């Protein structure tokens, strides 16, 4: 059978936007804005992934049991924290829409409302994980001696996931305003200037020991939450959003 579909003119079809090698000044400005907003997001995700390697290297100084426990704690935290994407995307979408309309007060109300909802949801999720810490650790570890340490990391992960989830909502609101640099810096501070030094401190302070890894797990999410929450309350993200919004027309 022949193809009865009508032929489409150039620039039509699945991708109706024509490819132009030479863009206008407006196109270049749009690409520059996209780069300014997206580059910190890409760098932030890379920083979050790369910090795992030095953390595991530090954990290795305490033996394979500690490495496994750190892995269990981070896996549980990542699993429970996965639905923070819903809050984050909702915040960035709704805040961005209201800012696009020029209604900064409504944008702030959406950001605060979604953040409050995420606090409630993550407190409930953390309570469940805390109550089931030992059985959850048993899913990953069979040996009773190793299971106890893994359960401790699961409990700490439950505490740190609250900060992770709430920070996701706040970061989403900032992202909706195009304010992505501060969350990137907050991630660097939390992971590399707080979590790593605290984990390393456990290797040189005998009284701290593996506890340094536990404290680092909390600091990695708590520090960015504090930085980003202060940024949201400062309302500076509204000024950032004005740089990307079109001028109002009469």
Buried (B, 14 or more C-beta within 10 A) or exposed (E): EEEEEEEEEEEEEEEEEEEEEEEEEEEEEEEEEEEBBEEBBEBBEEBBEEBEEBBBEBBEEBEEBBBBBBBBBBBBBEEBBEBBEBBBBBBBBBBBBBBBEEEBEBBBBBBBBBBEBBBEBBEEBBEEBBEBBBEBBBEBBEEEEBBBBBBBBBBBBBBBBBBBBBBBBBBBBBBBBBBBBBBBBBBBBBBBEBBBEBBBBBBEEEEBBBBBBBBBBBBBBBBBBBBBBEBBEEEBBBEBBEEBEEEEEE
